[in-house]
């Protein structure tokens, strides 16, 4: 069964199906004004992954953040150190790499 239309390798590799088969936790983040990776694409990907191993976070004023983030804003934006970075640190702390001490 098809899980989407995101294909690579000449159409032979169905990306979302392959990503869903990876057994590690996923955190997907997106900014409301992200023109490089539009929110609807990230939301579609997040909807295909098991909720027990994935989390989707939208960084926007509507979702309680200071601004509507763009792609680069997530990394170097004025509010990133107080809003984006803590969300990433929290996720990594809750999902340590296997074998990490």
DSSP file (Angstrom, degrees, kcal/mol; ACC not computed):
  #  RESIDUE AA STRUCTURE BP1 BP2  ACC     N-H-->O    O-->H-N    N-H-->O    O-->H-N    TCO  KAPPA ALPHA  PHI   PSI    X-CA   Y-CA   Z-CA
    1    1 A X              0   0    0      0, 0.0     2,-0.2     0, 0.0     0, 0.0   0.000 360.0 360.0 360.0 138.2    0.0    0.0    0.0
    2    2 A X        -     0   0    0      1,-0.1     3,-0.1     3,-0.0     0, 0.0  -0.537 360.0-171.8 -78.2 138.7    1.3    3.4   -0.9
    3    3 A X        -     0   0    0      1,-0.3     2,-0.3    -2,-0.2    -1,-0.1   0.308  65.0 -40.2-109.7   6.2    1.9    5.9    1.9
    4    4 A X        -     0   0    0      1,-0.1    -1,-0.3    12,-0.0    13,-0.1  -0.962  58.4 -88.8 158.8-174.4    2.6    8.9   -0.2
    5    5 A X  S    S+     0   0    0     -2,-0.3     2,-1.0    -3,-0.1    -1,-0.1   0.107  75.4 117.9-118.0  21.7    4.2   10.3   -3.4
    6    6 A X        +     0   0    0      5,-0.0     9,-2.0     2,-0.0    10,-0.5  -0.799  42.5 165.3 -91.8 104.0    7.7   11.1   -2.1
    7    7 A X  E     +A   14   0A   0     -2,-1.0     2,-0.2     7,-0.2     7,-0.2  -0.888  16.1 177.9-125.0 151.3    9.9    8.8   -4.2
    8    8 A X  E   > +A   13   0A   0      5,-2.2     5,-2.4    -2,-0.3     4,-0.4  -0.771  55.4  55.6-136.4-178.9   13.6    8.7   -4.9
    9    9 A X  T > 5S-     0   0    0      1,-0.2     3,-1.8    -2,-0.2    -1,-0.2   0.952 135.1 -45.7  53.4  57.2   16.0    6.4   -6.8
   10   10 A X  T 3 5S-     0   0    0      1,-0.3    -1,-0.2    -3,-0.1    -2,-0.1   0.777 110.1 -55.5  62.1  27.1   14.1    6.8  -10.1
   11   11 A X  T 3 5S+     0   0    0     -3,-0.2    -1,-0.3     2,-0.2    -2,-0.2   0.394 118.4 106.7  89.0  -3.7   10.8    6.2   -8.4
   12   12 A X  T < 5 +     0   0    0     -3,-1.8     2,-0.6    -4,-0.4    -3,-0.2   0.769  65.8  65.8 -80.8 -26.1   11.8    2.9   -6.8
   13   13 A X  E   < -A    8   0A   0     -5,-2.4    -5,-2.2     4,-0.0     2,-1.0  -0.872  67.5-155.2-105.2 115.8   12.2    4.1   -3.2
   14   14 A X  E  >  -A    7   0A   0     -2,-0.6     4,-1.9    -7,-0.2    -7,-0.2  -0.786  13.2-160.4 -88.4 102.8    9.1    5.2   -1.4
   15   15 A X  H  > S+     0   0    0     -9,-2.0     4,-2.9    -2,-1.0     5,-0.2   0.878  82.1  49.2 -58.7 -50.2   10.6    7.5    1.1
   16   16 A X  H  > S+     0   0    0    -10,-0.5     4,-2.4     1,-0.2    -1,-0.2   0.898 111.0  50.9 -61.6 -40.6    7.9    7.7    3.7
   17   17 A X  H  > S+     0   0    0      1,-0.2     4,-0.8     2,-0.2    -1,-0.2   0.902 112.9  46.7 -62.3 -40.1    7.5    3.9    3.8
   18   18 A X  H >< S+     0   0    0     -4,-1.9     3,-0.6     1,-0.2     4,-0.5   0.909 111.5  50.2 -69.4 -41.8   11.2    3.5    4.4
   19   19 A X  H >< S+     0   0    0     -4,-2.9     3,-1.4     1,-0.2    -2,-0.2   0.899 106.3  55.9 -62.9 -39.8   11.3    6.2    7.0
   20   20 A X  H 3< S+     0   0    0     -4,-2.4    -1,-0.2     1,-0.3    30,-0.2   0.744 101.2  59.3 -64.9 -22.7    8.4    4.6    8.9
   21   21 A X  T << S+     0   0    0     -4,-0.8     2,-0.4    -3,-0.6    -1,-0.3   0.605  80.2 102.0 -83.2 -10.3   10.4    1.3    9.0
   22   22 A X    <   -     0   0    0     -3,-1.4    -3,-0.0    -4,-0.5    -4,-0.0  -0.610  67.0-147.2 -75.7 129.1   13.3    2.9   10.9
   23   23 A X        +     0   0    0     -2,-0.4     2,-0.3     2,-0.0    -1,-0.1   0.071  62.1  97.7 -91.4  25.2   13.0    1.9   14.6
   24   24 A X  S    S-     0   0    0      1,-0.1    29,-0.1    73,-0.0    -2,-0.1  -0.798  81.6 -93.4-109.3 155.6   14.4    5.1   16.3
   25   25 A X        -     0   0    0     -2,-0.3     2,-0.4    29,-0.1    29,-0.2  -0.340  39.3-152.7 -65.6 146.7   12.4    8.0   17.7
   26   26 A X  E     -b   54   0B   0     27,-3.5    29,-1.6    20,-0.0     2,-0.4  -0.955  14.4-171.8-121.1 137.9   11.8   11.0   15.5
   27   27 A X  E     -b   55   0B   0     -2,-0.4     2,-0.5    27,-0.2    29,-0.2  -0.983  11.1-168.7-124.6 121.2   11.2   14.6   16.3
   28   28 A X  E     -b   56   0B   0     27,-3.2    29,-2.8    -2,-0.4     2,-0.3  -0.930   4.0-172.3-109.9 129.4   10.2   16.8   13.4
   29   29 A X  E     +b   57   0B   0     -2,-0.5     2,-0.3    27,-0.2    29,-0.2  -0.897   6.2 173.5-119.9 152.1   10.2   20.5   13.8
   30   30 A X  E     -b   58   0B   0     27,-1.9    29,-3.3    -2,-0.3     2,-0.4  -0.992  25.5-130.9-153.6 149.8    8.9   23.1   11.4
   31   31 A X  E >   -b   59   0B   0     -2,-0.3     3,-2.1     6,-0.2     8,-0.3  -0.845  23.6-126.8-101.9 143.2    8.3   26.9   11.3
   32   32 A X  T 3  S+     0   0    0     27,-1.7     7,-0.2    -2,-0.4    38,-0.2   0.828 112.9  43.9 -56.0 -33.8    5.0   28.3   10.1
   33   33 A X  T 3  S+     0   0    0     36,-2.8     2,-0.8     5,-0.1    38,-0.4   0.097  79.5 138.6 -99.8  22.5    6.8   30.4    7.5
   34   34 A X    <   +     0   0    0     -3,-2.1     5,-0.3    35,-0.3    36,-0.1  -0.568  22.2 173.3 -73.4 109.3    9.2   27.7    6.4
   35   35 A X  S    S+     0   0    0     -2,-0.8     3,-0.4     3,-0.1    -1,-0.2   0.684  75.4  54.5 -88.6 -20.4    9.4   28.0    2.6
   36   36 A X  S    S+     0   0    0      1,-0.3     2,-0.4     0, 0.0    -1,-0.1   0.901 126.0  19.0 -79.7 -43.5   12.1   25.4    2.1
   37   37 A X  S    S-     0   0    0     -6,-0.1    -1,-0.3     4,-0.0    -6,-0.2  -0.786  92.2-144.9-125.8  85.6   10.3   22.6    3.9
   38   38 A X    >>  -     0   0    0     -2,-0.4     4,-1.5    -3,-0.4     3,-1.4  -0.160  17.6-119.0 -56.9 141.8    6.7   23.7    4.0
   39   39 A X  H 3> S+     0   0    0     -5,-0.3     4,-3.1    -8,-0.3     5,-0.2   0.827 110.6  60.5 -51.2 -37.8    4.7   22.7    7.1
   40   40 A X  H 3> S+     0   0    0      1,-0.2     4,-1.8     2,-0.2    -1,-0.3   0.839 104.1  50.6 -64.8 -29.2    2.2   20.6    5.1
   41   41 A X  H <> S+     0   0    0     -3,-1.4     4,-2.1     2,-0.2    -1,-0.2   0.916 113.0  44.9 -70.4 -42.4    5.0   18.3    3.9
   42   42 A X  H  X S+     0   0    0     -4,-1.5     4,-2.9     2,-0.2    -2,-0.2   0.907 112.6  51.7 -67.4 -41.3    6.4   17.9    7.5
   43   43 A X  H  X S+     0   0    0     -4,-3.1     4,-2.1     2,-0.2    -1,-0.2   0.899 109.0  51.2 -61.0 -41.0    2.8   17.3    8.8
   44   44 A X  H  X S+     0   0    0     -4,-1.8     4,-0.8    -5,-0.2    -1,-0.2   0.920 111.7  46.8 -62.6 -44.4    2.3   14.6    6.2
   45   45 A X  H >X S+     0   0    0     -4,-2.1     3,-1.1     1,-0.2     4,-0.7   0.939 111.4  51.2 -62.1 -47.0    5.5   12.9    7.1
   46   46 A X  H >< S+     0   0    0     -4,-2.9     3,-0.8     1,-0.3    -1,-0.2   0.866 105.1  56.8 -59.5 -36.8    4.7   13.1   10.8
   47   47 A X  H 3< S+     0   0    0     -4,-2.1    -1,-0.3     1,-0.2    -2,-0.2   0.727 104.3  54.1 -68.0 -21.0    1.2   11.6   10.2
   48   48 A X  H << S+     0   0    0     -3,-1.1     2,-0.3    -4,-0.8    -1,-0.2   0.636  95.7  80.2 -87.5 -15.2    2.9    8.5    8.6
   49   49 A X  S << S-     0   0    0     -3,-0.8     2,-0.1    -4,-0.7     5,-0.1  -0.650  95.2 -93.4 -96.4 150.0    5.1    7.7   11.5
   50   50 A X    >   -     0   0    0     -2,-0.3     3,-1.7   -30,-0.2     4,-0.3  -0.401  29.5-138.9 -61.3 128.0    4.1    5.8   14.6
   51   51 A X  G >  S+     0   0    0      1,-0.3     3,-0.8     2,-0.2    -1,-0.2   0.779  99.2  64.6 -61.1 -26.7    3.1    8.4   17.3
   52   52 A X  G 3  S+     0   0    0      1,-0.2    -1,-0.3   -27,-0.0    -2,-0.1   0.724 113.6  32.2 -70.5 -18.1    4.8    6.4   20.1
   53   53 A X  G <  S+     0   0    0     -3,-1.7   -27,-3.5   -29,-0.1     2,-0.3   0.238 116.5  58.8-120.3  12.6    8.2    7.0   18.4
   54   54 A X  E <   -b   26   0B   0     -3,-0.8     2,-0.3    -4,-0.3   -27,-0.2  -0.978  50.5-169.6-143.6 156.3    7.7   10.4   16.9
   55   55 A X  E     -b   27   0B   0    -29,-1.6   -27,-3.2    -2,-0.3     2,-0.5  -0.993   8.7-156.6-144.1 138.0    6.8   14.0   17.8
   56   56 A X  E     -b   28   0B   0     -2,-0.3     2,-0.5   -29,-0.2   -27,-0.2  -0.962  10.3-172.5-115.9 129.0    5.9   16.9   15.5
   57   57 A X  E     -b   29   0B   0    -29,-2.8   -27,-1.9    -2,-0.5     2,-0.5  -0.981   8.5-159.2-126.7 122.3    6.4   20.5   16.8
   58   58 A X  E     -b   30   0B   0     -2,-0.5     2,-0.9   -29,-0.2   -27,-0.2  -0.870  10.2-149.5 -97.2 126.6    5.2   23.6   14.9
   59   59 A X  E     +b   31   0B   0    -29,-3.3   -27,-1.7    -2,-0.5    10,-1.7  -0.831  46.6 123.1 -99.7 101.3    7.0   26.8   15.8
   60   60 A X  S > >S-     0   0    0     -2,-0.9     5,-2.4     8,-0.2     3,-0.5  -0.978  72.6-111.3-152.8 160.3    4.5   29.6   15.3
   61   61 A X  G > 5S+     0   0    0     -2,-0.3     3,-1.8     1,-0.2    -1,-0.1   0.885 118.1  58.9 -61.5 -38.2    2.8   32.4   17.2
   62   62 A X  G 3 5S+     0   0    0      1,-0.3    -1,-0.2     2,-0.1     6,-0.1   0.804 104.6  51.1 -60.8 -30.0   -0.5   30.4   16.9
   63   63 A X  G < 5S-     0   0    0     -3,-0.5    -1,-0.3     2,-0.0    -2,-0.2   0.177 131.6 -89.9 -96.1  16.7    1.2   27.5   18.8
   64   64 A X  T < 5S+     0   0    0     -3,-1.8    -3,-0.2     1,-0.3     2,-0.2   0.531  85.6 127.2  94.7   6.4    2.4   29.8   21.6
   65   65 A X  S   <S-     0   0    0     -5,-2.4    -1,-0.3     2,-0.1    -6,-0.0  -0.493  70.5-109.1 -94.4 167.8    5.8   30.8   20.3
   66   66 A X  S    S-     0   0    0     -2,-0.2     2,-0.3    13,-0.1    -5,-0.1   0.837  92.8  -1.0 -65.0 -35.2    7.1   34.4   20.0
   67   67 A X  S    S-     0   0    0     -7,-0.1     2,-0.8    12,-0.0   -35,-0.2  -0.888  80.5 -89.8-145.3 170.8    7.0   34.4   16.2
   68   68 A X        -     0   0    0     -8,-0.3    -8,-0.2    -2,-0.3     2,-0.1  -0.848  54.8-138.8 -85.8 112.1    6.2   32.4   13.1
   69   69 A X        -     0   0    0    -10,-1.7   -36,-2.8    -2,-0.8   -35,-0.3  -0.406  12.3-152.5 -76.8 147.2    9.5   30.8   12.4
   70   70 A X     >  -     0   0    0    -37,-0.2     4,-1.1   -38,-0.2   -36,-0.3  -0.472  41.2 -87.6-100.1-178.0   11.1   30.3    9.0
   71   71 A X  T >4 S+     0   0    0    -38,-0.4     3,-0.6     1,-0.2     4,-0.3   0.945 128.3  36.5 -59.6 -52.8   13.5   27.5    8.0
   72   72 A X  T >> S+     0   0    0      1,-0.2     4,-2.6     2,-0.2     3,-1.7   0.815 105.8  69.7 -72.9 -30.7   16.7   29.3    9.1
   73   73 A X  H 3> S+     0   0    0      1,-0.3     4,-1.9     2,-0.2     7,-0.2   0.821  87.5  67.1 -55.7 -31.3   15.0   31.0   12.1
   74   74 A X  H << S+     0   0    0     -4,-1.1    -1,-0.3    -3,-0.6    -2,-0.2   0.802 114.9  27.2 -60.5 -27.8   14.8   27.6   13.7
   75   75 A X  H <4 S+     0   0    0     -3,-1.7    -2,-0.2    -4,-0.3    -1,-0.2   0.848 140.4  14.8-101.5 -46.6   18.6   27.6   14.0
   76   76 A X  H  < S+     0   0    0     -4,-2.6    -3,-0.2     4,-0.1    -2,-0.2   0.262  88.0 130.4-119.4  12.0   19.7   31.2   14.2
   77   77 A X    >X  -     0   0    0     -4,-1.9     3,-1.0    -5,-0.4     4,-0.5  -0.244  69.4-111.2 -66.8 156.2   16.5   33.1   14.9
   78   78 A X  T 34 S+     0   0    0      1,-0.3     3,-0.2     2,-0.1     4,-0.1   0.832 117.9  37.7 -55.3 -37.1   16.3   35.6   17.8
   79   79 A X  T >> S+     0   0    0      1,-0.2     4,-1.7     2,-0.1     3,-0.9   0.467  88.7  97.5 -98.1  -2.8   14.0   33.4   19.8
   80   80 A X  H <>>S+     0   0    0     -3,-1.0     5,-2.4    -7,-0.2     4,-0.8   0.889  77.9  56.4 -54.9 -45.7   15.6   30.0   19.0
   81   81 A X  H 3<5S+     0   0    0     -4,-0.5    -1,-0.2     1,-0.2     5,-0.2   0.817 116.8  36.4 -59.9 -27.8   17.8   29.8   22.1
   82   82 A X  H <45S+     0   0    0     -3,-0.9    -1,-0.2    -4,-0.1    -2,-0.2   0.666 133.7  19.6 -97.5 -18.0   14.7   30.1   24.3
   83   83 A X  H  X5S+     0   0    0     -4,-1.7     4,-0.8    -3,-0.3    -3,-0.2   0.771 127.6  33.0-119.1 -48.9   12.1   28.2   22.3
   84   84 A X  H  X5S+     0   0    0     -4,-0.8     4,-1.9    -5,-0.4     3,-0.4   0.950 114.7  52.1 -80.6 -51.0   13.6   25.8   19.8
   85   85 A X  H  ><S+     0   0    0     -5,-2.4     4,-2.8     1,-0.2     5,-0.2   0.893 107.4  51.8 -57.9 -44.6   16.8   24.7   21.5
   86   86 A X  H  > S+     0   0    0     -6,-0.4     4,-2.6    -5,-0.2    -1,-0.2   0.879 108.2  52.9 -60.9 -35.4   15.1   23.7   24.8
   87   87 A X  H  X S+     0   0    0     -4,-0.8     4,-1.8    -3,-0.4    -1,-0.2   0.895 111.9  45.7 -65.2 -38.6   12.6   21.5   22.8
   88   88 A X  H  X S+     0   0    0     -4,-1.9     4,-2.6     2,-0.2     5,-0.2   0.930 112.8  49.0 -69.0 -45.5   15.4   19.8   21.0
   89   89 A X  H  X S+     0   0    0     -4,-2.8     4,-2.5     1,-0.2     5,-0.2   0.917 110.7  51.4 -60.4 -44.0   17.4   19.2   24.3
   90   90 A X  H  X S+     0   0    0     -4,-2.6     4,-1.8    -5,-0.2    -1,-0.2   0.916 111.1  48.2 -58.7 -44.2   14.3   17.8   26.0
   91   91 A X  H  X S+     0   0    0     -4,-1.8     4,-1.1     2,-0.2    -2,-0.2   0.938 112.9  46.6 -63.6 -47.9   13.7   15.4   23.1
   92   92 A X  H  < S+     0   0    0     -4,-2.6     3,-0.3     1,-0.2    -1,-0.2   0.882 111.3  52.2 -64.0 -37.6   17.3   14.2   23.1
   93   93 A X  H  < S+     0   0    0     -4,-2.5     3,-0.5     1,-0.2    -1,-0.2   0.869 111.9  46.1 -65.0 -35.9   17.4   13.8   26.9
   94   94 A X  H  < S+     0   0    0     -4,-1.8    -1,-0.2     1,-0.2    -2,-0.2   0.642 120.3  40.1 -80.4 -15.1   14.2   11.7   26.7
   95   95 A X  S  < S-     0   0    0     -4,-1.1    -1,-0.2    -3,-0.3    -2,-0.1  -0.516  78.2-176.3-134.3  65.3   15.5    9.5   23.9
   96   96 A X        -     0   0    0     -3,-0.5     3,-0.1     1,-0.1    -3,-0.1  -0.271  37.8 -95.9 -64.1 150.2   19.2    8.8   24.4
   97   97 A X    >   -     0   0    0      1,-0.1     3,-2.2     2,-0.1    -1,-0.1  -0.372  48.3 -96.8 -62.9 142.1   21.1    6.9   21.7
   98   98 A X  T 3  S+     0   0    0      1,-0.3    -1,-0.1    -3,-0.1     3,-0.1  -0.405 112.1  18.9 -61.2 133.0   21.3    3.2   22.4
   99   99 A X  T 3  S+     0   0    0      1,-0.3    -1,-0.3    -2,-0.1     2,-0.2   0.350  92.1 134.7  86.7  -6.0   24.6    2.4   24.0
  100  100 A X    <         0   0    0     -3,-2.2    -1,-0.3     1,-0.1    -4,-0.1  -0.523 360.0 360.0 -75.3 143.6   25.2    6.0   25.1
  101  101 A X              0   0    0     -2,-0.2    -1,-0.1    -3,-0.1    -3,-0.0   0.437 360.0 360.0-103.4 360.0   26.4    6.4   28.6
